[in-house]
Amino acid sequence: MAGMTGPVKKIRYGVEGEQFAQGVGASQVLYPGEVALQSGSGSVTAGYLKNAASPGAADLVVGMLGEPTGGAYMLGPSITAGTVDGELQMEVLTGTFFIQSGTGSDELSAATNNKTVYYGGENEDGPIACATSQGSSLPVLGVQRPQDPSIAGGALPGENYWPIAIRPDLGGT
């Protein structure tokens, strides 16, 4: 699955959650609006944020990416971390956000309301929420909340987007 190629709009649903800064792994390319994915293992040092295009089962979704912090700024559609882990810090936002649904057996519906959903990677439109863990190969994204019935009528973000509470333990409702 192709990943993001530029920032995407984060659409909040309800009350804002906690906001904090977290270090980014060396040489990672990140996009605002991407899931803030903390590495659990692999080529990126555990505990640091990594590009969210290819999630692993040991990774942890900690929120949604905001802007770089600490005096760093974006020069284009992405921001690239330096060569040292944690040299770049990114804003991480928690709360409930509209996330696009997976397809097929991973499609979200009213039947998955108030259930745990999983992070299935991203495409050019942003993060993807999946109804299954695909055999425990995907990290938890959050808890799906019921969708406002007016969303299904064609209004943005659209009927295949569902409100997902990311990190309810940090203020996601």
PyMOL commands that set and color helices and strands:
alter all, ss='L'
color gray80, all
select helices_A, chain A and resi 104-106+110-112+149-153+168-170
alter helices_A, ss='H'
color red, helices_A
select strands_A, chain A and resi 12-23+29-30+35-38+49-50+60-68+79-80+89-101+116-123+126-130+140-144+161-166
alter strands_A, ss='S'
color yellow, strands_A
deselect
rebuild
show_as cartoon
